[in-house]
Amino acid sequence: MKRALNLSSRSIVHEWSTVGLGGIPGYSTYVGNATKAARFLKMGGYVGIAFSFAGPTNDVMKACTVGREGECSRSAFREYSKFGLSTAAGIGAGAAGSAIGLGFCTAIGIATAGVGGVACAAVGSVAAGYAAGEFMNWGVDAFYNHMGL
């Protein structure tokens, strides 16, 4: 529409300032709240990773204290490598999955403006991250079983 009317962003802002219209009301509050939400979600991800680390640590502690000291180092290596690889795979696939989810929604014609785009990206990210993490868990188990570890 701007191209059809031969308008640029600079000329539009100039017109706003000449008629006395300053900033967009509520815009800074909206952006500030979005920034706070993003920071909160980022910290939530770190907390989730910390809780995920508790499971392998519990398994290793159990293997090391129940009288199976011979299995302690083997269990630690296996559980912590599963945790590290599945977490890394989940993060990478989640990042790629958000773009894929957004592209998929666009391809099938779902409106992706605003909340729709965020929902499509979130669903793609969660699905890809979960699938990659589970695949990596399975892969590490298969590798260790094949190697006899």
C-alpha positions in Angstrom: 0.0 0.0 0.0 2.9 2.4 0.8 4.4 1.6 -2.6 1.0 2.2 -4.4 0.7 5.6 -2.7 4.4 6.4 -3.2 5.0 6.9 0.5 8.2 6.1 2.5 8.4 5.4 6.2 10.4 8.6 6.5 7.7 10.8 4.9 5.0 9.1 7.0 6.8 9.9 10.2 7.5 13.4 9.0 3.7 13.9 8.5 3.0 12.5 11.9 5.4 15.0 13.6 4.0 18.0 11.6 0.5 17.3 12.7 1.5 16.9 16.4 1.3 13.1 16.6 4.3 11.9 18.5 4.9 8.3 19.4 2.3 5.5 19.2 0.4 5.5 22.5 1.2 2.3 24.5 3.8 1.1 22.1 6.7 1.4 24.5 4.7 -0.4 27.2 3.9 -3.2 24.8 7.5 -3.6 23.7 8.7 -3.5 27.4 6.3 -6.2 28.4 7.4 -8.4 25.5 11.0 -7.9 26.5 10.1 -9.0 30.1 8.3 -12.0 28.9 11.2 -13.1 26.7 13.6 -12.7 29.6 11.3 -14.8 31.8 11.0 -17.5 29.2 14.7 -17.6 28.8 15.3 -18.1 32.5 12.5 -20.8 32.5 14.5 -22.7 29.9 17.6 -22.7 32.1 15.5 -23.9 35.1 14.1 -26.7 32.9 17.6 -27.8 31.9 18.6 -27.8 35.6 15.6 -30.0 36.4 16.5 -32.3 33.5 20.0 -32.7 35.0 18.5 -33.9 38.3 17.2 -37.2 36.7 20.6 -38.5 35.5 22.3 -37.3 38.6 19.7 -39.3 40.7 20.4 -42.4 38.5 24.1 -42.1 38.9 23.9 -41.6 42.7 21.7 -44.7 42.9 24.2 -46.8 40.9 27.1 -45.6 43.1 25.5 -46.2 46.5 23.6 -49.4 46.3 26.6 -51.7 46.3 27.3 -51.6 42.6 30.4 -49.5 42.7 31.7 -51.3 39.6 28.9 -49.8 37.6 29.3 -46.3 39.0 31.6 -44.8 36.4 29.9 -46.7 33.5 26.5 -45.4 34.7 27.8 -41.8 35.1 29.3 -41.8 31.6 26.2 -43.2 30.0 23.7 -41.0 31.8 25.6 -37.8 31.5 26.3 -38.3 27.9 22.7 -39.0 27.2 21.8 -35.8 29.0 24.3 -33.7 27.2 23.6 -35.0 23.8 19.9 -35.0 24.1 19.9 -31.5 25.5 22.1 -30.2 22.7 20.0 -32.0 20.0 16.8 -30.6 21.6 18.1 -27.0 21.5 19.3 -27.3 18.0 16.2 -29.0 16.6 13.9 -26.6 18.6 15.5 -23.6 16.9 15.1 -25.3 13.5 11.6 -26.5 14.3 10.4 -23.0 15.0 11.2 -21.9 11.4 9.8 -25.1 10.0 6.6 -24.8 12.0 6.2 -21.2 10.8 6.9 -22.2 7.2 4.4 -25.1 7.4 1.6 -22.9 8.7 2.3 -20.4 5.9 2.3 -23.2 3.3 -1.1 -24.6 4.3 -2.6 -21.1 4.5 -3.0 -20.5 8.3 -2.8 -16.8 9.1 0.6 -16.4 10.7 0.4 -12.8 11.7 0.8 -12.0 15.4 -0.3 -14.8 17.8 -0.8 -17.3 15.0 2.8 -17.0 14.0 4.0 -17.4 17.6 1.8 -20.4 18.0 3.1 -22.1 14.9 6.7 -21.4 15.8 6.1 -22.7 19.3 4.5 -25.9 18.2 7.2 -26.6 15.7 9.9 -25.8 18.2 8.5 -28.1 20.9 7.8 -30.9 18.6 11.2 -30.9 16.9 13.0 -30.4 20.3 11.2 -33.3 21.9 11.7 -35.6 18.9 15.4 -34.8 18.7 15.9 -35.3 22.4 14.2 -38.7 22.4 16.0 -39.8 19.3 19.3 -38.9 20.9 18.4 -40.9 24.0 17.6 -43.9 21.9 20.7 -43.4 19.9 23.0 -43.3 22.9 21.3 -46.4 24.4 21.7 -48.3 21.1 25.3 -47.3 20.8 26.2 -48.3 24.4 24.3 -51.6 24.0 26.0 -52.3 20.8 29.4 -51.6 22.3 28.6 -53.6 25.4 29.1 -50.7 27.8 
